């Protein structure tokens, strides 16, 4: 594991999705890979992380609070 001093700074972009399982299936079909499977944060919010074919880490969010607006 790298120490904080040796890690490069980065930003993780999160995308709001209506169906996380369907999104991850599409991502896998297009050459991406799941880094963190769907994980419940609370009763109404879940997240997952995937790596795109170029190696970038991207997050997904699914939740009632996100889609109610």
Backbone as a ProteinNet text record, in pm:
[ID]
protein_1_A
[PRIMARY]
XXXXXXXXXXXXXXXXXXXXXXXXXXXXXXXXXXXXXXXXXXXXXXXXXXXXXXXXXXXXXXXXXXXXX
[TERTIARY]
83.4	0	88.1	52.6	130.4	98.8	200.5	176.1	114.6	46.4	-20.3	77.2	200.6	298.2	330.8	315.4	351.2	231.5	112.5	-6.9	-30.5	-68.8	-103.7	-244.7	-270.6	-405.6	-498.8	-623.3	-720.9	-860.8	-953.5	-1093.8	-1173.1	-1271.2	-1360.8	-1493.4	-1532.8	-1659.5	-1766.3	-1883.1	-1994.8	-2109.5	-2173.1	-2284.3	-2409.7	-2517.8	-2646.8	-2714	-2752.7	-2819	-2951	-3043.7	-3171.9	-3165	-3080.2	-3068.2	-2919.8	-2862.4	-2718.6	-2677.5	-2756.7	-2722	-2717.6	-2816	-2818	-2699.4	-2667.4	-2553.5	-2423.5	-2403.1	-2279.6	-2271.9	-2385.6	-2387	-2344.5	-2396	-2357.8	-2209.6	-2162.7	-2021.7	-1931.5	-1965.9	-1886.2	-1886	-2000.8	-2010.9	-1928.9	-1898.8	-1820.4	-1673.2	-1630.9	-1488.9	-1448.6	-1544	-1513.1	-1512.2	-1465.7	-1464.1	-1507	-1578.6	-1628.4	-1514.1	-1493.3	-1392.1	-1456	-1570.6	-1646.5	-1789.7	-1842.2	-1978.7	-2079.5	-2205.1	-2306.4	-2304.9	-2295.2	-2282.8	-2383.3	-2461.7	-2562.9	-2496.7	-2525.6	-2475.9	-2577.6	-2705.1	-2814.6	-2939.6	-3056.7	-3179.7	-3216.8	-3165.9	-3207.9	-3093.8	-2970.1	-2857.3	-2756.8	-2715.7	-2613.1	-2508.7	-2388.5	-2283.9	-2207.3	-2135.3	-2044.1	-1931.8	-1820.1	-1708.4	-1670.4	-1637.2	-1588.4	-1467.6	-1392.8	-1278.5	-1316.1	-1301.6	-1333	-1217.1	-1235.6	-1129.4	-997	-1000.4	-877.3	-811.8	-876.2	-818.4	-866.5	-959.8	-1012.1	-1114.3	-1108.4	-1207.3	-1325.4	-1446.3	-1569.3	-1669.1	-1747.6	-1846.2	-1987.5	-2073.7	-2216.5	-2290.5	-2397.4	-2485.2	-2627.5	-2700.8	-2842.4	-2914.8	-3016.4	-3089.9	-3214.3	-3309.9	-3435.9	-3414.1	-3326.8	-3303	-3246	-3171.2	-3109.3	-3209.6	-3308.5	-3402.5	-3530.4	-3549.6	-3671.9	-3675.4	-3561.6	-3556.3	-3614.1
-117.8	0	124.6	220	343.1	433	503.7	602.5	726	804.7	923.7	1015.5	1024.4	1111.2	1066	938.4	885.3	871.9	889.7	874.7	1000	979.5	1091.8	1138.1	1268.1	1316.8	1278.1	1253.2	1220.2	1253.9	1255.4	1280.9	1161.6	1118.4	1013.2	1077.4	1060.3	1111.6	1006.5	1050.2	959.8	993	888.6	902.5	849.1	926.2	885	790	671.9	574.4	530.3	487.7	437.3	288.9	213.7	69.2	32.4	18.3	-5.7	-139.1	-243.4	-374.1	-368.7	-303	-290.2	-206.9	-99.6	-15.1	-94.3	-171.6	-249.9	-359.8	-415.9	-517	-453.8	-335.6	-264.2	-228.7	-178.3	-141	-261.5	-375.4	-497.6	-540.7	-528.5	-565.1	-476.2	-355.5	-261	-257.6	-354.3	-364.6	-309.2	-260	-211.7	-326.7	-299.5	-402.9	-342.6	-422	-377.7	-379.4	-267.3	-257.1	-281	-218.6	-234.8	-265.7	-381.5	-416.9	-323.8	-327	-242.5	-258.5	-144.1	-141.6	-42.3	-87.6	-2.6	94.2	223.1	324.7	345.7	353.7	363.9	306.2	330.2	270.1	315.8	430.1	481.6	513.7	475.1	510.4	395.9	364.5	262.7	320.3	262	304	182.5	199.7	98.9	174.5	107	165	69.7	125.8	43.7	110.1	31.7	82.8	74.2	185.8	184.7	121.9	94.6	29.1	105.8	237.3	316.8	316.1	250.3	240.1	343.8	428.8	531.2	472.1	512.4	470.6	566.6	510.1	588.9	528.4	613.6	566	574.7	490.5	494.9	518.3	596.9	618	587	520.1	494.2	519.8	604.5	631.6	713.5	697.4	770.2	920.8	967.1	1111	1171.4	1092.5	1143.7	1157.2	1068.7	1068.2	1144.4	1189.5	1258.9	1403.6	1460.3	1603.4	1631.3
0	0	0	-80.7	-87.4	32	76	180.2	116.2	195.6	143.2	69.1	113.2	48.5	-93.3	-122.6	-254.9	-348.1	-297.5	-380.3	-463.4	-588	-673.5	-638.7	-643.3	-615.5	-730.3	-698.7	-801.9	-752.6	-844.6	-814.9	-865.3	-789.7	-836	-874.3	-997.9	-1047.7	-1020	-970.9	-944.7	-1038.8	-1090.1	-1183.1	-1115.2	-1119.3	-1064.6	-1164.2	-1118.1	-1204.8	-1142.4	-1226.6	-1177.5	-1143.6	-1215.2	-1194.1	-1195.3	-1077.1	-1065.8	-1127.8	-1106.3	-1162.6	-1315.3	-1375.6	-1521.6	-1570.1	-1497.8	-1535.9	-1530.5	-1423.5	-1411.3	-1516.8	-1553.6	-1659.9	-1792.8	-1822.2	-1944	-1941.8	-1827.8	-1812.8	-1836.6	-1777.1	-1795.5	-1941.6	-2007.6	-2147.9	-2239.7	-2192.8	-2272.8	-2233.8	-2150.8	-2117.4	-1982.9	-1904.2	-1769.8	-1670.7	-1549.3	-1445.7	-1311.9	-1235.2	-1104.9	-1004.3	-937.1	-831.5	-694.7	-671.3	-547.1	-588.7	-550.1	-589.1	-521.6	-566.3	-504	-351.4	-284.3	-138.8	-83.1	12.6	74.9	171.5	157.7	250	361.8	323.6	420.2	355.1	414	361.8	221	178.3	48.2	-48.2	-14.2	-100.8	-109.7	-233.5	-258.8	-353.1	-347.9	-440.3	-489.1	-598	-651.9	-721.6	-740.9	-815.7	-927.7	-1042.6	-1152.8	-1215.3	-1290.7	-1365.8	-1513.6	-1583.8	-1726.4	-1804.2	-1935	-2011.7	-2013.5	-1988.4	-1985.2	-1847.4	-1749.8	-1616.2	-1516.3	-1556	-1465.4	-1369	-1243.3	-1144.1	-1150.9	-1158.1	-1166.2	-1069	-1004.8	-908.8	-963.5	-908.7	-937.7	-807.2	-812.4	-698	-740.1	-652.8	-676	-545.6	-551.5	-429.2	-452.6	-361.7	-371	-365.4	-277.2	-262	-389.9	-465.9	-588.3	-701.5	-706.6	-818.2	-787.4	-664.6	-626.3	-674.1	-705.3	-741.3	-877.4
[MASK]
+++++++++++++++++++++++++++++++++++++++++++++++++++++++++++++++++++++

